[in-house]
Amino acid sequence: MFPRPNLDSMIARRSPGAALRGLLPLVALPILLFSTGAFPTLDPEEILAPTASSGPAGEAARLARPLVNAIVGAFHRNANITETLLGHGLDREQVLRMVQDSMPVYNLAKIVAGRPYWVDVTADGGELRMFRYPLDEERYLTVYRQQDRYVPEIKRFPFETKVELVSGTIKDSLIGAVTASGEQERLALDLAEVFMWDIDFYTDPQPGDTYRLLVEKKYLGGKCVSYGAILAARFTNQGRDFTAFRFECRPGVSEYFDWNGTALKKSFLKSPLKYARVTSRFSPARMHPILRIVRPHPGVDYAAPAGTPVVAVGSGRVISAGSTSQGGKMVRIRHAGGYETYYLHLMRVAVHPGAEVSQGQLIGYVGSTGLSTGPHLDFRITQHGRFVNPAKVIFPPSPPVPADSFARFASLRDPLHLALETAASVSAE
């Protein structure tokens, strides 16, 4: 969520361009927070409208614009657009007119708490000249005054996309290695998602493991503000190489495949949590931390903060979802192939018995219910009624690249592989 700014300190009397140009440092923090739904900013002149023509006439029109007070803020929880803008002393009639004129393009009743907004008002009379609001990481709404009405437009952020090589060596964790190379945590999570069917990033990575990846980086004003797709990647885990190439077998549906066209996606994820640490592994004999007796531990314990989302590792039907004596709140899912998965000690369940769930769907939240010493998830798998080690189960992959698409796949794979090995340039198109 974006920090709540001190709006009084963010109002200045300047020329239109200078006013917004001076505000750019104030929004730097939310711009750079990749992992919290950050939104880029724009060149100040980009949001001044209508756009003047070039040459002396255009320059004269630009200079004729009135001085403005530029305001930047973030929507509070349960706030609405009208109350928020009136809180800055704006005229009610103008605010309501702006909201009404925006309706054909975007309903401003749908504002999201925590997202930033930018407003221009004239310094001499408080006339609302411009409103700007990011809709997502790709688009923003701009509404500007034109005579006696407001003109809404949805625009795309003018990114420059570059494909760059990122590489590193793990010392303690993947996130630590990625951030040490100057990248953001978001990229580590994206890389983990590429290999999440083959590598459990809570248990498998070891010091000395390496990674190399080609990723699209989106630049605005000369600064990288977000990541695009990972086009190719290689992760070397304990001497074993895992390679991935992004490819569309069907229009609009991208998947990852290895060199031979085998899909990386499998029927089960390696873990039901995106990030945590293993505190107890599958064992035939473990001292129970509460009962103080030695008995089998037929699962893997992941320590994570209470409330951390837990997802289904595979598609299936919920057999039970509720409280148990020792396992606390638990979800049990039956899958194809005789498999069942168990998620114990949840704080809260998010599904009900009989529900059909898909791979990666939210089913509950990490807790400490039942016989538990602290927030964690006890994850278990059975096959045909017998517990198996989640870390060692090998699940079948999704369909490979179709034979009639393999030549196209190879034509994309080969230059990506070359660039991955040599850091040669690759087009972002």
Secondary structure, DSSP 8 states (H G I E B T S, - for coil): ------GGGG--EE-HHHHHHHHGGGGHHHHH-GGGT------GGGGSSS---SHHHHHHHHHHS--EEEEEEE--TT--HHHHHHTTT--HHHHHHHHHHHTTT--GGG--TT-EEEEEEETTT--EEEEEEE-SSSEEEEEEEETTEEEEEEEE---EEEEEEEEEE-SS-HHHHHHHTT--HHHHHHHHHHTTTT--TTTS--TT-EEEEEEEEEEETTEEEEEEEEEEEEEEETTEEEEEEEEEEETTEEEEE-TTS-BS-BSS-S-SSSS-EEEE--EEEEE-TTT--EEEE-EEEEE--TT-EEE-SS-EEEEEEEEETTTEEEEEEE-GGGEEEEEEEEEEE---TT-EE-TT-EEEEEB--SS-SSSEEEEEEEETTEEE-TTT----B-----GGGHHHHHHHHHHHHHHHHH-------
